């Protein structure tokens, strides 16, 4: 089982001084075919963030068309947290399940964006990608760039 982590997971997250909107970005390089045993921590979302948008651009993570991915979150501490009225330590499909968006390369101008109702995290979480179906070929060592838009509402 491989575990990939974005380069900035341990960096302190910037919060703007003159307003409460925020944008976080990070990237992670994939070095082998993704399988259902893998977890990719795409970005760390700080506590007190109301996430309003998530977009990606990446290299070709599957030279065929078999890779599908679940996008969700997991608590940085591993402890159960309350999100949208439910308590859990993770939700692997909170933002999408069996998505095909990583089967081909995407660019800044064609970046996939997820649609969902805004969600507030009162604890630090990782945005995760967990393959639902294995990829069958990798083109080089592609990176996944993740951009999260949100509002800093503070921890409640």
LOBA-123652 format. One record per residue: residue number from 1; x, y, z of N, C-alpha, C, O in turn. Coordinates in steps of 0.1 Angstrom, whole numbers, plus 5000, padded with zeros to 4 digits. Each point is the difference from the previous one (the first is absolute). Example, Ala and Ser with C-alpha at 12.3 -4.5 7.8 and 13.67 -1.06 7.14 Angstrom:
2
@resi->1 | nx->5132 | ny->4943 | nz->5078 | cax->4991 | cay->5012 | caz->5000 | cx->5009 | cy->5012 | cz->5000 | ox->5010 | oy->5000 | oz->5007
@resi->2 | nx->4986 | ny->5011 | nz->4986 | cax->5009 | cay->5011 | caz->5000 | cx->4992 | cy->5011 | cz->5008 | ox->5005 | oy->5011 | oz->5001
! end
This chain:
156
@resi->1 | nx->5008 | ny->4988 | nz->5000 | cax->4992 | cay->5012 | caz->5000 | cx->5009 | cy->5012 | cz->5000 | ox->5008 | oy->5002 | oz->5009
@resi->2 | nx->4990 | ny->5007 | nz->4981 | cax->5008 | cay->5012 | caz->5000 | cx->4992 | cy->5011 | cz->5006 | ox->4987 | oy->5000 | oz->5000
@resi->3 | nx->5020 | ny->5010 | nz->5006 | cax->4994 | cay->5012 | caz->5006 | cx->5007 | cy->5012 | cz->4995 | ox->5012 | oy->5001 | oz->5002
@resi->4 | nx->4981 | ny->5007 | nz->4991 | cax->5006 | cay->5012 | caz->4994 | cx->4996 | cy->5012 | cz->5008 | ox->4988 | oy->5001 | oz->5005
@resi->5 | nx->5020 | ny->5009 | nz->4997 | cax->4997 | cay->5012 | caz->5007 | cx->5005 | cy->5013 | cz->4993 | ox->5011 | oy->5000 | oz->4995
@resi->6 | nx->4980 | ny->5010 | nz->5004 | cax->5004 | cay->5012 | caz->4994 | cx->5012 | cy->5007 | cz->5008 | ox->5001 | oy->4998 | oz->5012
@resi->7 | nx->5007 | ny->5010 | nz->4981 | cax->5012 | cay->5005 | caz->5006 | cx->4997 | cy->5010 | cz->5011 | ox->5008 | oy->5002 | oz->5009
@resi->8 | nx->4981 | ny->5005 | nz->4991 | cax->4997 | cay->5010 | caz->5010 | cx->4991 | cy->4996 | cz->5012 | ox->4995 | oy->5009 | oz->5007
@resi->9 | nx->5003 | ny->4978 | nz->4995 | cax->4991 | cay->4996 | caz->5011 | cx->5004 | cy->5005 | cz->5014 | ox->4991 | oy->5002 | oz->5008
@resi->10 | nx->5022 | ny->4999 | nz->4994 | cax->5004 | cay->5004 | caz->5014 | cx->5002 | cy->5015 | cz->5001 | ox->5003 | oy->5005 | oz->5011
@resi->11 | nx->4996 | ny->5003 | nz->4978 | cax->5002 | cay->5014 | caz->5001 | cx->4988 | cy->5007 | cz->5007 | ox->4989 | oy->4996 | oz->4998
@resi->12 | nx->5014 | ny->5015 | nz->5009 | cax->4988 | cay->5007 | caz->5006 | cx->4992 | cy->5006 | cz->4988 | ox->5006 | oy->5005 | oz->4990
@resi->13 | nx->4981 | ny->4996 | nz->5011 | cax->4992 | cay->5005 | caz->4990 | cx->4997 | cy->5015 | cz->5002 | ox->4998 | oy->5005 | oz->5011
@resi->14 | nx->5004 | ny->5003 | nz->4978 | cax->4998 | cay->5014 | caz->5000 | cx->4985 | cy->5003 | cz->5001 | ox->4991 | oy->4994 | oz->4994
@resi->15 | nx->5006 | ny->5016 | nz->5014 | cax->4986 | cay->5005 | caz->5001 | cx->5001 | cy->5015 | cz->4998 | ox->5008 | oy->5007 | oz->5007
@resi->16 | nx->4984 | ny->4999 | nz->4984 | cax->5001 | cay->5013 | caz->4996 | cx->4997 | cy->5010 | cz->5011 | ox->4991 | oy->4998 | oz->5008
@resi->17 | nx->5016 | ny->5013 | nz->4993 | cax->4998 | cay->5010 | caz->5011 | cx->4988 | cy->5009 | cz->4998 | ox->4995 | oy->5005 | oz->5009
@resi->18 | nx->5001 | ny->4997 | nz->4978 | cax->4990 | cay->5010 | caz->4998 | cx->4987 | cy->4994 | cz->4994 | ox->4993 | oy->5006 | oz->4992
@resi->19 | nx->5003 | ny->4983 | nz->5013 | cax->4987 | cay->4994 | caz->4996 | cx->5001 | cy->4985 | cz->5004 | ox->5010 | oy->4995 | oz->5005
@resi->20 | nx->4979 | ny->4998 | nz->4992 | cax->5000 | cay->4986 | caz->5004 | cx->5000 | cy->4990 | cz->4989 | ox->4999 | oy->4988 | oz->5002
@resi->21 | nx->5003 | ny->5017 | nz->4985 | cax->5001 | cay->4990 | caz->4989 | cx->5014 | cy->4995 | cz->5000 | ox->5010 | oy->5007 | oz->5004
@resi->22 | nx->4991 | ny->4980 | nz->4991 | cax->5013 | cay->4994 | caz->5000 | cx->5001 | cy->4991 | cz->4988 | ox->4990 | oy->4994 | oz->4995
@resi->23 | nx->5022 | ny->5004 | nz->5000 | cax->5003 | cay->4990 | caz->4989 | cx->5013 | cy->4993 | cz->5004 | ox->5010 | oy->5006 | oz->5004
@resi->24 | nx->4989 | ny->4981 | nz->4996 | cax->5011 | cay->4991 | caz->5003 | cx->5004 | cy->4992 | cz->4988 | ox->4991 | oy->4996 | oz->4993
@resi->25 | nx->5021 | ny->5002 | nz->5005 | cax->5005 | cay->4991 | caz->4989 | cx->5011 | cy->4992 | cz->5004 | ox->5008 | oy->5004 | oz->5009
@resi->26 | nx->4993 | ny->4984 | nz->4985 | cax->5012 | cay->4991 | caz->5003 | cx->5000 | cy->4990 | cz->4988 | ox->4991 | oy->4999 | oz->4992
@resi->27 | nx->5020 | ny->4994 | nz->5007 | cax->5002 | cay->4990 | caz->4990 | cx->5007 | cy->4988 | cz->5005 | ox->5007 | oy->5000 | oz->5010
@resi->28 | nx->4990 | ny->4989 | nz->4984 | cax->5006 | cay->4987 | caz->5004 | cx->5003 | cy->4992 | cz->4987 | ox->4993 | oy->5000 | oz->4990
@resi->29 | nx->5019 | ny->4994 | nz->5010 | cax->5005 | cay->4993 | caz->4988 | cx->4997 | cy->4985 | cz->5002 | ox->5003 | oy->4994 | oz->5010
@resi->30 | nx->4991 | ny->5000 | nz->4980 | cax->4997 | cay->4986 | caz->5000 | cx->5011 | cy->4992 | cz->4992 | ox->5003 | oy->5004 | oz->4989
@resi->31 | nx->5003 | ny->4986 | nz->5017 | cax->5011 | cay->4993 | caz->4994 | cx->4997 | cy->4986 | cz->4996 | ox->5009 | oy->4993 | oz->4994
@resi->32 | nx->4980 | ny->5002 | nz->5008 | cax->4996 | cay->4986 | caz->4996 | cx->4985 | cy->5000 | cz->4997 | ox->4992 | oy->5008 | oz->5005
@resi->33 | nx->5003 | ny->4981 | nz->4988 | cax->4986 | cay->4999 | caz->4997 | cx->4992 | cy->5000 | cz->5013 | ox->5004 | oy->4994 | oz->5010
@resi->34 | nx->4986 | ny->5014 | nz->4991 | cax->4991 | cay->5000 | caz->5012 | cx->4992 | cy->4988 | cz->5000 | ox->4994 | oy->4995 | oz->4990
@resi->35 | nx->5005 | ny->4999 | nz->5022 | cax->4991 | cay->4989 | caz->5003 | cx->4991 | cy->5003 | cz->5011 | ox->5001 | oy->5010 | oz->5007
@resi->36 | nx->4989 | ny->4981 | nz->4995 | cax->4990 | cay->5002 | caz->5010 | cx->5005 | cy->4999 | cz->5014 | ox->4994 | oy->5004 | oz->5010
@resi->37 | nx->5019 | ny->4992 | nz->4992 | cax->5006 | cay->4999 | caz->5013 | cx->5007 | cy->5013 | cz->5003 | ox->5005 | oy->5002 | oz->5011
@resi->38 | nx->4996 | ny->5007 | nz->4979 | cax->5007 | cay->5013 | caz->5002 | cx->4992 | cy->5011 | cz->5006 | ox->4987 | oy->5000 | oz->4998
@resi->39 | nx->5019 | ny->5009 | nz->5009 | cax->4994 | cay->5013 | caz->5005 | cx->5008 | cy->5011 | cz->4996 | ox->5012 | oy->5000 | oz->5002
@resi->40 | nx->4982 | ny->5010 | nz->4992 | cax->5008 | cay->5013 | caz->4996 | cx->4994 | cy->5011 | cz->5008 | ox->4988 | oy->5004 | oz->4999
@resi->41 | nx->5020 | ny->5002 | nz->5010 | cax->4997 | cay->5012 | caz->5008 | cx->5003 | cy->5012 | cz->4991 | ox->5011 | oy->5003 | oz->4998
@resi->42 | nx->4978 | ny->5003 | nz->4996 | cax->5002 | cay->5010 | caz->4990 | cx->5003 | cy->5014 | cz->5006 | ox->5009 | oy->5007 | oz->4995
@resi->43 | nx->4985 | ny->4996 | nz->5017 | cax->5002 | cay->5013 | caz->5006 | cx->4995 | cy->5000 | cz->5014 | ox->4991 | oy->4992 | oz->5003
@resi->44 | nx->5015 | ny->5016 | nz->5006 | cax->4995 | cay->5001 | caz->5013 | cx->4991 | cy->5013 | cz->5001 | ox->5004 | oy->5011 | oz->4995
@resi->45 | nx->4984 | ny->4987 | nz->5010 | cax->4991 | cay->5011 | caz->5002 | cx->4999 | cy->5003 | cz->5015 | ox->4997 | oy->4992 | oz->5008
@resi->46 | nx->5007 | ny->5021 | nz->4995 | cax->5000 | cay->5004 | caz->5014 | cx->4986 | cy->5000 | cz->5007 | ox->4990 | oy->5003 | oz->4994
@resi->47 | nx->5011 | ny->4995 | nz->5019 | cax->4987 | cay->5001 | caz->5008 | cx->4994 | cy->5013 | cz->4998 | ox->5007 | oy->5010 | oz->4999
@resi->48 | nx->4980 | ny->4991 | nz->5001 | cax->4993 | cay->5013 | caz->4999 | cx->4998 | cy->5004 | cz->4986 | ox->4996 | oy->5012 | oz->4998
@resi->49 | nx->5006 | ny->4979 | nz->4992 | cax->4998 | cay->5004 | caz->4986 | cx->4987 | cy->4994 | cz->4995 | ox->4997 | oy->4989 | oz->5002
@resi->50 | nx->4995 | ny->5020 | nz->4992 | cax->4988 | cay->4996 | caz->4993 | cx->5004 | cy->4999 | cz->4985 | ox->5002 | oy->5010 | oz->4993
@resi->51 | nx->4999 | ny->4977 | nz->5003 | cax->5004 | cay->4997 | caz->4986 | cx->4989 | cy->5003 | cz->4990 | ox->4989 | oy->4994 | oz->5002
@resi->52 | nx->5014 | ny->5014 | nz->4988 | cax->4990 | cay->5004 | caz->4990 | cx->5003 | cy->4995 | cz->4986 | ox->4991 | oy->5000 | oz->4991
@resi->53 | nx->5021 | ny->4996 | nz->5007 | cax->5004 | cay->4996 | caz->4986 | cx->5013 | cy->4992 | cz->5001 | ox->5009 | oy->5002 | oz->5008
@resi->54 | nx->4992 | ny->4988 | nz->4983 | cax->5012 | cay->4991 | caz->4999 | cx->5002 | cy->4998 | cz->4985 | ox->4991 | oy->4996 | oz->4993
@resi->55 | nx->5021 | ny->5007 | nz->5002 | cax->5004 | cay->4997 | caz->4986 | cx->5013 | cy->4993 | cz->4999 | ox->5009 | oy->5001 | oz->5010
@resi->56 | nx->4994 | ny->4993 | nz->4979 | cax->5012 | cay->4992 | caz->4998 | cx->5005 | cy->5002 | cz->4986 | ox->4993 | oy->5004 | oz->4991
@resi->57 | nx->5020 | ny->4995 | nz->5008 | cax->5006 | cay->4998 | caz->4987 | cx->5011 | cy->4990 | cz->5002 | ox->5007 | oy->5000 | oz->5010
@resi->58 | nx->4996 | ny->4991 | nz->4980 | cax->5009 | cay->4989 | caz->5002 | cx->5005 | cy->4995 | cz->4987 | ox->4995 | oy->5003 | oz->4989
@resi->59 | nx->5016 | ny->4989 | nz->5012 | cax->5005 | cay->4993 | caz->4988 | cx->4991 | cy->4988 | cz->4998 | ox->4990 | oy->4998 | oz->5008
@resi->60 | nx->5013 | ny->4994 | nz->4983 | cax->4992 | cay->4988 | caz->4997 | cx->5003 | cy->4989 | cz->5010 | ox->5011 | oy->4994 | oz->5000
@resi->61 | nx->4979 | ny->5003 | nz->5009 | cax->5002 | cay->4990 | caz->5010 | cx->4996 | cy->4986 | cz->4996 | ox->5002 | oy->4990 | oz->5007
@resi->62 | nx->4993 | ny->5008 | nz->4980 | cax->4996 | cay->4987 | caz->4995 | cx->5001 | cy->5001 | cz->4985 | ox->4991 | oy->5007 | oz->4994
@resi->63 | nx->5018 | ny->4986 | nz->5000 | cax->5002 | cay->5001 | caz->4985 | cx->4988 | cy->4992 | cz->4994 | ox->4999 | oy->5001 | oz->4987
@resi->64 | nx->4993 | ny->4992 | nz->5020 | cax->4988 | cay->4993 | caz->4995 | cx->4988 | cy->5008 | cz->5005 | ox->5001 | oy->5012 | oz->5002
@resi->65 | nx->4988 | ny->4981 | nz->5000 | cax->4988 | cay->5007 | caz->5006 | cx->4994 | cy->4993 | cz->5011 | ox->4988 | oy->4999 | oz->5001
@resi->66 | nx->5020 | ny->4995 | nz->5007 | cax->4994 | cay->4991 | caz->5011 | cx->5000 | cy->5007 | cz->5014 | ox->4992 | oy->4997 | oz->5008
@resi->67 | nx->5018 | ny->5013 | nz->4994 | cax->5001 | cay->5006 | caz->5014 | cx->4987 | cy->5008 | cz->5003 | ox->4996 | oy->5009 | oz->4992
@resi->68 | nx->4998 | ny->4988 | nz->5019 | cax->4990 | cay->5008 | caz->5006 | cx->5004 | cy->5004 | cz->5014 | ox->5006 | oy->4991 | oz->5007
@resi->69 | nx->4990 | ny->5020 | nz->4998 | cax->5005 | cay->5005 | caz->5013 | cx->4989 | cy->5005 | cz->5009 | ox->4990 | oy->5006 | oz->4995
@resi->70 | nx->5011 | ny->4992 | nz->5017 | cax->4991 | cay->5006 | caz->5010 | cx->5008 | cy->5012 | cz->5007 | ox->5012 | oy->4999 | oz->5002
@resi->71 | nx->4981 | ny->5012 | nz->4999 | cax->5005 | cay->5011 | caz->5007 | cx->4993 | cy->5003 | cz->5013 | ox->4988 | oy->5001 | oz->5000
@resi->72 | nx->5019 | ny->4999 | nz->5011 | cax->4994 | cay->5002 | caz->5013 | cx->5010 | cy->5007 | cz->5009 | ox->5008 | oy->5008 | oz->4996
@resi->73 | nx->4990 | ny->4989 | nz->5017 | cax->5009 | cay->5007 | caz->5010 | cx->5002 | cy->4990 | cz->5011 | ox->4993 | oy->4990 | oz->5002
@resi->74 | nx->5018 | ny->5013 | nz->5006 | cax->5002 | cay->4992 | caz->5012 | cx->5006 | cy->5010 | cz->5010 | ox->5008 | oy->5009 | oz->4997
@resi->75 | nx->4990 | ny->4989 | nz->5016 | cax->5005 | cay->5008 | caz->5011 | cx->5015 | cy->4999 | cz->5001 | ox->5005 | oy->4988 | oz->4999
@resi->76 | nx->5002 | ny->5023 | nz->5002 | cax->5014 | cay->4999 | caz->5002 | cx->5004 | cy->4993 | cz->5012 | ox->5010 | oy->4992 | oz->5000
@resi->77 | nx->4982 | ny->5009 | nz->5011 | cax->5003 | cay->4994 | caz->5012 | cx->4996 | cy->4985 | cz->5001 | ox->5005 | oy->4992 | oz->5008
@resi->78 | nx->4987 | ny->5004 | nz->4982 | cax->4994 | cay->4987 | caz->5000 | cx->4988 | cy->4998 | cz->5009 | ox->4994 | oy->4989 | oz->5000
@resi->79 | nx->5003 | ny->5021 | nz->5008 | cax->4988 | cay->4999 | caz->5009 | cx->4988 | cy->5004 | cz->4993 | ox->5000 | oy->5007 | oz->4989
@resi->80 | nx->4989 | ny->4988 | nz->5016 | cax->4987 | cay->5004 | caz->4994 | cx->4997 | cy->5014 | cz->5002 | ox->5003 | oy->5006 | oz->5011
@resi->81 | nx->4992 | ny->5001 | nz->4979 | cax->4996 | cay->5014 | caz->5001 | cx->4986 | cy->5001 | cz->4994 | ox->4995 | oy->4992 | oz->4994
@resi->82 | nx->4998 | ny->5020 | nz->5010 | cax->4987 | cay->5002 | caz->4995 | cx->5000 | cy->5009 | cz->4988 | ox->5005 | oy->5011 | oz->5000
@resi->83 | nx->4989 | ny->4984 | nz->4989 | cax->5000 | cay->5007 | caz->4987 | cx->4985 | cy->4999 | cz->4995 | ox->4995 | oy->4988 | oz->4999
@resi->84 | nx->4999 | ny->5023 | nz->4998 | cax->4986 | cay->5000 | caz->4995 | cx->4991 | cy->4991 | cz->5009 | ox->4991 | oy->4993 | oz->4995
@resi->85 | nx->5011 | ny->5008 | nz->5018 | cax->4991 | cay->4993 | caz->5009 | cx->5003 | cy->4986 | cz->5003 | ox->4993 | oy->4993 | oz->5008
@resi->86 | nx->5017 | ny->5001 | nz->4985 | cax->5004 | cay->4986 | caz->5002 | cx->5014 | cy->4999 | cz->5006 | ox->5008 | oy->5008 | oz->4996
@resi->87 | nx->4994 | ny->4982 | nz->5012 | cax->5013 | cay->4998 | caz->5006 | cx->5007 | cy->4989 | cz->4993 | ox->4995 | oy->4989 | oz->4999
@resi->88 | nx->5017 | ny->5013 | nz->4997 | cax->5008 | cay->4990 | caz->4993 | cx->5015 | cy->5004 | cz->5000 | ox->5003 | oy->5012 | oz->5002
@resi->89 | nx->5006 | ny->4979 | nz->4996 | cax->5014 | cay->5003 | caz->4999 | cx->5004 | cy->5002 | cz->4985 | ox->5010 | oy->5005 | oz->4997
@resi->90 | nx->4981 | ny->4991 | nz->4994 | cax->5002 | cay->5001 | caz->4986 | cx->4987 | cy->4998 | cz->4992 | ox->4991 | oy->4994 | oz->5005
@resi->91 | nx->5009 | ny->5012 | nz->4983 | cax->4989 | cay->4997 | caz->4990 | cx->5007 | cy->5000 | cz->4986 | ox->5003 | oy->5010 | oz->4994
@resi->92 | nx->4999 | ny->4978 | nz->5002 | cax->5008 | cay->4998 | caz->4987 | cx->4993 | cy->5004 | cz->4988 | ox->5007 | oy->5002 | oz->4990
@resi->93 | nx->4980 | ny->5000 | nz->5010 | cax->4993 | cay->5005 | caz->4988 | cx->4992 | cy->5013 | cz->5002 | ox->4990 | oy->5002 | oz->4993
@resi->94 | nx->5014 | ny->5006 | nz->5017 | cax->4993 | cay->5012 | caz->5003 | cx->4998 | cy->5009 | cz->4988 | ox->4990 | oy->5007 | oz->4999
@resi->95 | nx->5020 | ny->4994 | nz->4992 | cax->5000 | cay->5009 | caz->4989 | cx->4998 | cy->4994 | cz->4986 | ox->4999 | oy->5006 | oz->4990
@resi->96 | nx->5001 | ny->4980 | nz->5010 | cax->4998 | cay->4993 | caz->4987 | cx->5004 | cy->4986 | cz->5001 | ox->5010 | oy->4997 | oz->5007
@resi->97 | nx->4983 | ny->4994 | nz->4985 | cax->5004 | cay->4986 | caz->5000 | cx->5001 | cy->4996 | cz->4986 | ox->4992 | oy->5004 | oz->4991
@resi->98 | nx->5017 | ny->4986 | nz->5006 | cax->5002 | cay->4994 | caz->4987 | cx->5002 | cy->5011 | cz->4989 | ox->4995 | oy->4998 | oz->4989
@resi->99 | nx->5012 | ny->5013 | nz->5014 | cax->5002 | cay->5011 | caz->4991 | cx->5011 | cy->4995 | cz->4989 | ox->5010 | oy->4994 | oz->5004
@resi->100 | nx->4988 | ny->5010 | nz->4984 | cax->5009 | cay->4997 | caz->4989 | cx->5009 | cy->5011 | cz->4996 | ox->5008 | oy->4999 | oz->4990
@resi->101 | nx->4992 | ny->5012 | nz->5017 | cax->5007 | cay->5012 | caz->4996 | cx->5016 | cy->4999 | cz->5000 | ox->5006 | oy->5008 | oz->4994
@resi->102 | nx->4999 | ny->4981 | nz->5012 | cax->5015 | cay->4999 | caz->5000 | cx->5005 | cy->4990 | cz->4989 | ox->5012 | oy->4997 | oz->5000
@resi->103 | nx->4979 | ny->4998 | nz->4992 | cax->5004 | cay->4991 | caz->4989 | cx->5008 | cy->5007 | cz->4989 | ox->5007 | oy->4993 | oz->4992
@resi->104 | nx->4992 | ny->5020 | nz->5007 | cax->5007 | cay->5008 | caz->4989 | cx->5005 | cy->5012 | cz->5007 | ox->4996 | oy->5005 | oz->5010
@resi->105 | nx->5015 | ny->5001 | nz->4984 | cax->5006 | cay->5012 | caz->5005 | cx->4990 | cy->5012 | cz->4999 | ox->4992 | oy->5000 | oz->4991
@resi->106 | nx->5009 | ny->5009 | nz->5019 | cax->4992 | cay->5012 | caz->4999 | cx->5009 | cy->5012 | cz->5003 | ox->5011 | oy->4998 | oz->5005
@resi->107 | nx->4985 | ny->5014 | nz->4990 | cax->5009 | cay->5012 | caz->5002 | cx->4992 | cy->5010 | cz->5008 | ox->4989 | oy->4998 | oz->5004
@resi->108 | nx->5017 | ny->5013 | nz->4998 | cax->4994 | cay->5011 | caz->5008 | cx->4987 | cy->5004 | cz->4993 | ox->4990 | oy->5004 | oz->5006
@resi->109 | nx->5010 | ny->4997 | nz->4980 | cax->4988 | cay->5004 | caz->4993 | cx->4990 | cy->4989 | cz->4999 | ox->4988 | oy->5004 | oz->4996
@resi->110 | nx->5015 | ny->4984 | nz->5006 | cax->4990 | cay->4989 | caz->4999 | cx->4999 | cy->4992 | cz->5013 | ox->4998 | oy->4988 | oz->5000
@resi->111 | nx->5005 | ny->5019 | nz->5012 | cax->5000 | cay->4993 | caz->5012 | cx->4986 | cy->4996 | cz->5005 | ox->4991 | oy->5008 | oz->5000
@resi->112 | nx->5008 | ny->4979 | nz->5004 | cax->4987 | cay->4996 | caz->5006 | cx->4997 | cy->5006 | cz->5013 | ox->5009 | oy->5002 | oz->5008
@resi->113 | nx->4979 | ny->5002 | nz->4994 | cax->4996 | cay->5006 | caz->5013 | cx->4988 | cy->4991 | cz->5005 | ox->4991 | oy->4996 | oz->4993
@resi->114 | nx->5009 | ny->5002 | nz->5020 | cax->4990 | cay->4992 | caz->5007 | cx->4988 | cy->5009 | cz->5004 | ox->5002 | oy->5011 | oz->5005
@resi->115 | nx->4986 | ny->4984 | nz->4994 | cax->4988 | cay->5007 | caz->5004 | cx->4995 | cy->4993 | cz->5013 | ox->4998 | oy->4988 | oz->5000
@resi->116 | nx->5000 | ny->5020 | nz->5010 | cax->4995 | cay->4995 | caz->5013 | cx->4995 | cy->5012 | cz->5008 | ox->5003 | oy->5011 | oz->4998
@resi->117 | nx->4989 | ny->4985 | nz->5012 | cax->4995 | cay->5011 | caz->5010 | cx->5012 | cy->5003 | cz->5009 | ox->5008 | oy->4991 | oz->5004
@resi->118 | nx->4994 | ny->5022 | nz->4999 | cax->5012 | cay->5004 | caz->5008 | cx->5000 | cy->4992 | cz->5013 | ox->4989 | oy->4997 | oz->5006
@resi->119 | nx->5023 | ny->5000 | nz->4999 | cax->5001 | cay->4992 | caz->5012 | cx->5011 | cy->5006 | cz->5009 | ox->5010 | oy->5005 | oz->4995
@resi->120 | nx->4987 | ny->4996 | nz->5018 | cax->5009 | cay->5006 | caz->5010 | cx->5007 | cy->4989 | cz->5008 | ox->4994 | oy->4991 | oz->5005
@resi->121 | nx->5019 | ny->5011 | nz->4996 | cax->5009 | cay->4990 | caz->5008 | cx->5004 | cy->5008 | cz->5012 | ox->5007 | oy->5010 | oz->4999
@resi->122 | nx->4990 | ny->4984 | nz->5013 | cax->5004 | cay->5006 | caz->5013 | cx->5013 | cy->4994 | cz->5005 | ox->5005 | oy->5004 | oz->5011
@resi->123 | nx->5001 | ny->4987 | nz->4981 | cax->5013 | cay->4994 | caz->5003 | cx->5008 | cy->5000 | cz->4987 | ox->4994 | oy->5000 | oz->4990
@resi->124 | nx->5019 | ny->4999 | nz->5011 | cax->5008 | cay->4998 | caz->4988 | cx->4997 | cy->4987 | cz->4994 | ox->4999 | oy->4990 | oz->5006
@resi->125 | nx->4999 | ny->5010 | nz->4980 | cax->4998 | cay->4988 | caz->4993 | cx->5009 | cy->5000 | cz->4987 | ox->5005 | oy->5010 | oz->4996
@resi->126 | nx->4997 | ny->4978 | nz->4999 | cax->5007 | cay->4998 | caz->4988 | cx->4989 | cy->4997 | cz->4989 | ox->4991 | oy->4992 | oz->5003
@resi->127 | nx->5010 | ny->5014 | nz->4986 | cax->4991 | cay->4997 | caz->4988 | cx->5007 | cy->4988 | cz->4994 | ox->5012 | oy->5000 | oz->4997
@resi->128 | nx->4981 | ny->4989 | nz->5001 | cax->5006 | cay->4987 | caz->4996 | cx->4994 | cy->4996 | cz->4986 | ox->4989 | oy->5003 | oz->4997
@resi->129 | nx->5020 | ny->4990 | nz->4996 | cax->4996 | cay->4993 | caz->4988 | cx->5003 | cy->4985 | cz->5003 | ox->5011 | oy->4996 | oz->5003
@resi->130 | nx->4979 | ny->4995 | nz->4996 | cax->5002 | cay->4986 | caz->5001 | cx->4994 | cy->4994 | cz->4988 | ox->4988 | oy->5001 | oz->4997
@resi->131 | nx->5020 | ny->4991 | nz->4995 | cax->4995 | cay->4994 | caz->4988 | cx->4989 | cy->4990 | cz->5003 | ox->5001 | oy->4992 | oz->5009
@resi->132 | nx->4988 | ny->5009 | nz->4983 | cax->4989 | cay->4990 | caz->5001 | cx->5003 | cy->4988 | cz->4990 | ox->4996 | oy->4989 | oz->5003
@resi->133 | nx->5011 | ny->5014 | nz->4986 | cax->5005 | cay->4990 | caz->4991 | cx->5014 | cy->5003 | cz->4996 | ox->5003 | oy->5012 | oz->4998
@resi->134 | nx->5006 | ny->4978 | nz->5002 | cax->5014 | cay->5002 | caz->4997 | cx->5002 | cy->5006 | cz->4986 | ox->4992 | oy->4998 | oz->4991
@resi->135 | nx->5019 | ny->5010 | nz->5009 | cax->5004 | cay->5006 | caz->4987 | cx->5008 | cy->4989 | cz->4993 | ox->5005 | oy->4990 | oz->5006
@resi->136 | nx->4997 | ny->5011 | nz->4981 | cax->5007 | cay->4990 | caz->4992 | cx->5013 | cy->5004 | cz->4994 | ox->5007 | oy->4992 | oz->4994
@resi->137 | nx->4996 | ny->5021 | nz->5007 | cax->5013 | cay->5005 | caz->4994 | cx->5002 | cy->5014 | cz->5004 | ox->4990 | oy->5008 | oz->5002
@resi->138 | nx->5022 | ny->4995 | nz->5001 | cax->5004 | cay->5014 | caz->5004 | cx->5009 | cy->5006 | cz->4990 | ox->5009 | oy->4994 | oz->4995
@resi->139 | nx->4988 | ny->5019 | nz->5002 | cax->5008 | cay->5007 | caz->4990 | cx->5010 | cy->5009 | cz->5007 | ox->4997 | oy->5011 | oz->5005
@resi->140 | nx->5015 | ny->4984 | nz->4997 | cax->5011 | cay->5008 | caz->5007 | cx->4997 | cy->5000 | cz->5015 | ox->4996 | oy->4990 | oz->5005
@resi->141 | nx->5007 | ny->5021 | nz->5001 | cax->4997 | cay->5002 | caz->5014 | cx->4991 | cy->5012 | cz->5002 | ox->5005 | oy->5011 | oz->5003
@resi->142 | nx->4982 | ny->4988 | nz->4994 | cax->4991 | cay->5011 | caz->5000 | cx->4998 | cy->5006 | cz->5014 | ox->5000 | oy->4993 | oz->5010
@resi->143 | nx->4997 | ny->5020 | nz->4990 | cax->4996 | cay->5006 | caz->5013 | cx->4985 | cy->5003 | cz->5000 | ox->4994 | oy->5002 | oz->4989
@resi->144 | nx->5000 | ny->4998 | nz->5022 | cax->4987 | cay->5005 | caz->5002 | cx->5000 | cy->5013 | cz->5008 | ox->5005 | oy->5001 | oz->5011
@resi->145 | nx->4990 | ny->5010 | nz->4983 | cax->5000 | cay->5013 | caz->5007 | cx->4985 | cy->5002 | cz->5004 | ox->4991 | oy->4998 | oz->4992
@resi->146 | nx->5008 | ny->5005 | nz->5021 | cax->4987 | cay->5001 | caz->5006 | cx->4998 | cy->5015 | cz->5005 | ox->5009 | oy->5005 | oz->5006
@resi->147 | nx->4980 | ny->5001 | nz->4991 | cax->4997 | cay->5014 | caz->5004 | cx->4987 | cy->4999 | cz->5007 | ox->4990 | oy->4996 | oz->4995
@resi->148 | nx->5010 | ny->5009 | nz->5018 | cax->4988 | cay->5000 | caz->5008 | cx->4997 | cy->5015 | cz->5003 | ox->5008 | oy->5007 | oz->5005
@resi->149 | nx->4979 | ny->4996 | nz->4992 | cax->4995 | cay->5014 | caz->5004 | cx->4991 | cy->4998 | cz->5012 | ox->4993 | oy->4990 | oz->5001
@resi->150 | nx->5008 | ny->5020 | nz->5007 | cax->4991 | cay->5000 | caz->5012 | cx->4999 | cy->5013 | cz->5007 | ox->5004 | oy->5010 | oz->4996
@resi->151 | nx->4989 | ny->4989 | nz->5016 | cax->4998 | cay->5012 | caz->5008 | cx->5005 | cy->4996 | cz->5014 | ox->4996 | oy->4989 | oz->5005
@resi->152 | nx->5012 | ny->5019 | nz->5001 | cax->5004 | cay->4998 | caz->5014 | cx->4990 | cy->5004 | cz->5010 | ox->4998 | oy->5012 | oz->5002
@resi->153 | nx->4994 | ny->4979 | nz->5003 | cax->4989 | cay->5003 | caz->5009 | cx->5004 | cy->4998 | cz->5014 | ox->4993 | oy->5004 | oz->5010
@resi->154 | nx->5019 | ny->4990 | nz->4993 | cax->5004 | cay->4997 | caz->5013 | cx->4995 | cy->4987 | cz->5006 | ox->4990 | oy->4995 | oz->4995
@resi->155 | nx->5016 | ny->5000 | nz->5015 | cax->4996 | cay->4987 | caz->5006 | cx->4989 | cy->5003 | cz->5009 | ox->5000 | oy->5009 | oz->5008
@resi->156 | nx->4989 | ny->4983 | nz->4991 | cax->4988 | cay->5002 | caz->5009 | cx->5001 | cy->4989 | cz->5011 | ox->4990 | oy->5000 | oz->5008
! end
